[in-house]
């Protein structure tokens, strides 16, 4: 049980650090909509990849879970894309 707890700390730390870095880049490039859309795509793709890898290492990856991460990641990208084009 202790090994899984350590693995969770590393996995969630990677997700948190990635989100923080993308957030800083969002602030830095706040006036360049093309870069912001690209960063939105990178963040969405990284979230999908992170979720799939996380559940794979847990041994709980199913098609439903994969589809859930893909749909949610695409939805977030589309929402950010829509907001950034106004």
C-alpha positions in Angstrom: 0.0 0.0 0.0 2.8 2.4 0.7 4.3 2.0 -2.8 1.0 3.0 -4.4 0.8 6.1 -2.1 4.3 7.2 -3.3 3.3 6.5 -6.9 0.2 8.7 -6.5 2.3 11.5 -5.1 4.6 11.4 -8.1 1.8 11.1 -10.6 -0.3 13.9 -9.1 2.8 16.1 -8.7 3.6 15.7 -12.4 0.0 16.8 -13.2 0.2 19.7 -10.9 3.6 20.9 -12.1 2.5 20.6 -15.8 -0.7 22.5 -15.1 1.3 25.2 -13.3 3.8 25.6 -16.1 1.0 25.8 -18.7 -0.7 28.4 -16.5 2.4 30.5 -16.4 2.7 30.2 -20.2 -0.9 31.2 -20.5 -0.1 34.4 -18.5 3.1 35.1 -20.4 1.4 34.7 -23.9 -2.0 36.2 -22.8 -2.1 38.5 -25.9 -1.2 35.9 -28.5 -4.4 33.9 -29.2 -2.6 31.4 -31.5 -0.2 30.4 -28.8 -3.0 30.2 -26.2 -5.0 27.8 -28.5 -1.9 25.7 -28.9 -1.3 25.6 -25.2 -4.9 24.6 -24.7 -4.4 21.7 -27.0 -1.1 20.7 -25.3 -2.8 20.8 -21.8 -5.8 18.8 -23.0 -3.6 16.2 -24.7 -1.3 16.0 -21.6 -4.4 15.5 -19.4 -5.7 12.7 -21.6 -2.3 11.0 -21.7 -1.8 11.5 -17.9 -5.2 9.9 -17.2 -4.5 6.9 -19.5 -1.1 6.3 -18.0 -2.3 6.7 -14.5 -5.1 4.2 -14.9 -2.9 1.8 -16.8 -0.4 1.7 -14.0 -3.2 1.2 -11.5 -4.4 -1.8 -13.6 -7.9 -0.2 -14.0 -7.7 1.1 -17.6 -10.9 0.2 -19.5 -12.3 1.5 -22.7 -14.9 3.4 -20.7 -12.3 5.2 -18.6 -10.2 5.9 -21.7 -13.3 7.3 -23.5 -14.1 9.4 -20.5 -10.7 11.0 -20.4 -10.7 11.6 -24.2 -14.2 13.2 -24.1 -13.4 15.4 -21.2 -10.1 16.5 -22.6 -11.7 17.3 -26.0 -14.5 19.2 -24.2 -12.1 21.3 -22.3 -10.2 22.1 -25.4 -13.3 23.1 -27.3 -14.4 25.3 -24.4 -11.1 27.0 -24.3 -11.0 27.3 -28.1 -14.4 28.9 -28.1 -13.6 31.4 -25.3 -10.3 32.3 -27.0 -11.9 33.1 -30.3 -14.2 35.8 -28.9 
